[in-house]
Amino acid sequence: MRIGVVTFPGSLDDVDAQRAVRLAGGDPVALWHGDHDLKGVDAVILPGGFSYGDYLRCGAIARFAPVMTEVVAAAGGGMPVLGICNGFQILCESHLLPGALIRNDHRTFICRDQVLRVENASTAWTSSYRESQEILIPLKNGEGGFVADADTVRRLEEEGRVVVRYLGTNPNGSVDSIAGITNDRGNVVGLMPHPEHAVEDLCGPGTDGLGFFTSALAALTEV
């Protein structure tokens, strides 16, 4: 299965995401922010970094990149799309996911290994996990606080659309310790922590992040 990884000016985890796809058994395809097509990929990853220098707001300019027109259309058609960190911010700015990501409540950049609880194991990106499974993957952000109006948060909770949640001390002030969410269809997922940095024992805190990528491959195989 071919999984595209978009590179925006300022992306810095695109190569890591491509490696994670490869380790999971997929075929990574490099996509450029100025592309007007998705090169026949079966799924798309928007990686972490600082797209367009995080000017205006994180992800605010990236939402207007030519490739995002194709990503939004493909997501609407059911294609699996994963946004990691800056990619999560882009998904929110593109209205593929609700809410927004704002500056951490302690106003400082955070970089640490973070324990998460998988709340929804039925999305295209989390089926390799068990519900309530605890995983350890790196977290690194300065604008990682997830916020939304009370009605939106209530719907996310009631509809089981919170995908992963921070355990222990809330690292950035996210409402309800939300670390990642999904759309109502379950094909679009955004999360602030970085599963692509936890896919092999040689580097990172282990392999707990690999399940996000094997999940997508499994979902595509079932189609």
Residue pairs with C-beta under 8 A, 6 or more apart in sequence:
1 26
1 27
1 42
1 43
1 216
1 217
1 220
1 221
2 26
2 27
2 28
2 29
2 39
2 40
2 41
2 42
2 43
3 21
3 26
3 27
3 28
3 29
3 41
3 42
3 43
3 44
3 45
3 213
3 216
3 217
4 28
4 29
4 30
4 31
4 38
4 39
4 41
4 43
4 44
4 45
5 14
5 17
5 18
5 21
5 28
5 29
5 30
5 31
5 44
5 45
5 47
6 14
6 31
6 32
6 33
6 44
6 45
6 46
6 47
6 67
6 71
7 14
7 30
7 31
7 32
7 33
7 47
8 33
8 49
8 51
8 52
8 62
8 65
8 86
9 33
9 51
9 52
9 53
10 49
10 50
10 51
10 52
10 53
10 54
10 86
11 47
11 48
11 49
11 50
11 51
11 86
12 47
12 48
12 49
12 50
13 47
13 48
13 49
13 84
13 85
13 194
13 196
13 197
14 30
14 47
14 49
16 47
16 194
16 196
16 197
17 28
17 45
17 47
17 84
17 196
18 28
18 30
19 28
19 196
19 199
20 195
20 196
20 199
20 209
20 210
20 212
20 213
21 27
21 28
21 45
21 213
22 28
23 199
23 200
23 210
23 213
24 199
24 210
24 213
24 214
24 216
24 217
25 214
25 217
26 213
26 216
26 217
29 39
29 41
31 38
31 39
31 41
31 44
31 67
32 67
33 51
33 62
33 65
33 66
33 67
34 65
34 66
34 67
35 66
35 67
35 70
36 66
36 67
36 69
36 70
37 70
38 44
38 67
38 70
38 71
38 74
42 79
42 80
42 220
43 79
43 80
43 81
43 82
43 124
43 216
43 220
44 71
44 74
44 75
44 79
44 80
44 81
44 82
45 81
45 82
45 83
45 84
45 87
46 62
46 71
46 81
46 82
46 83
46 84
46 86
46 87
46 88
46 90
46 91
47 84
47 85
47 86
47 87
47 196
48 84
48 85
48 86
48 87
48 140
48 194
48 196
49 85
49 86
50 58
50 86
51 58
51 59
51 61
51 62
51 86
51 90
52 61
52 62
54 86
54 143
55 61
57 89
57 93
58 86
58 89
58 93
58 101
58 143
59 86
59 89
59 90
59 91
59 92
59 93
59 94
59 101
60 93
62 68
62 86
62 90
62 93
63 90
63 93
63 94
68 90
68 94
71 81
71 94
71 96
72 94
72 96
74 81
75 81
75 96
75 183
75 187
75 188
78 185
78 187
79 187
80 124
80 125
80 187
80 188
80 216
80 219
80 220
81 91
81 96
81 187
81 188
81 189
82 125
82 188
82 189
82 190
82 191
82 212
82 216
83 89
83 90
83 91
83 96
83 97
83 188
83 189
83 190
83 191
84 190
84 191
84 193
84 194
84 195
84 196
85 140
85 141
85 144
85 191
85 192
85 193
85 194
87 190
88 97
88 101
88 180
88 190
88 191
88 192
89 100
89 101
89 143
91 97
91 188
91 190
92 98
92 99
92 100
92 101
92 190
93 100
96 183
96 188
96 190
97 181
97 182
97 183
97 188
97 190
98 148
98 152
98 156
98 181
99 146
99 147
99 148
99 152
99 153
99 156
99 181
100 146
100 147
100 148
101 141
101 143
101 144
101 145
101 146
101 147
101 192
102 143
102 145
102 147
103 142
103 143
103 145
104 110
104 141
104 142
104 143
104 144
104 145
104 171
104 172
104 173
105 145
105 172
105 173
106 172
106 173
108 142
109 140
109 141
109 142
110 139
110 140
110 141
110 142
110 144
110 171
110 172
111 138
111 139
111 140
112 138
112 139
112 140
112 171
113 136
113 137
113 138
113 139
113 205
114 136
114 137
114 138
114 139
114 166
114 171
114 179
114 193
115 134
115 135
115 136
115 166
115 167
115 168
116 134
116 135
116 136
116 137
116 164
116 165
116 166
116 167
116 179
116 180
116 193
117 132
117 133
117 134
117 164
117 165
117 167
118 126
118 129
118 130
118 131
118 132
118 133
118 134
118 135
118 163
118 164
119 131
119 132
119 160
119 162
119 163
119 164
119 165
120 126
120 131
120 160
120 161
120 162
120 163
120 182
120 186
121 127
121 129
121 130
121 131
121 133
122 160
122 186
123 163
123 182
123 186
123 187
123 189
123 215
124 186
124 187
124 189
124 215
124 216
124 219
125 163
125 182
125 189
125 212
125 215
125 216
125 219
126 163
126 164
126 189
126 211
126 212
126 215
127 215
127 218
127 219
128 210
128 211
128 212
128 214
128 215
128 218
129 135
129 211
129 215
134 167
135 164
135 198
135 208
135 209
135 211
136 198
136 205
136 206
136 208
137 193
137 194
137 195
137 197
137 198
137 204
137 205
137 208
137 209
138 193
138 194
138 197
138 198
138 204
138 205
139 171
139 192
139 193
139 194
140 194
141 172
141 192
144 171
144 172
144 174
144 192
145 172
145 173
145 174
145 175
146 174
146 175
146 178
146 179
146 181
146 192
147 174
147 175
148 156
148 175
153 175
153 176
153 178
155 161
156 162
156 178
156 181
157 176
159 184
161 181
161 182
161 183
161 184
162 176
162 178
162 180
162 181
163 179
163 180
163 181
163 182
163 189
163 191
164 179
164 180
164 191
164 193
165 176
165 177
165 178
165 179
166 174
166 177
166 178
166 179
167 177
170 177
172 192
174 192
179 191
179 192
179 193
180 189
180 190
180 191
180 192
180 193
181 189
181 190
181 191
182 188
182 189
182 190
183 189
189 212
194 209
195 208
195 209
195 210
195 211
195 212
195 213
196 209
196 213
197 203
197 204
197 209
198 204
198 205
198 206
198 207
198 208
198 209
198 210
199 207
199 209
199 210
199 213
200 207
200 210
201 207
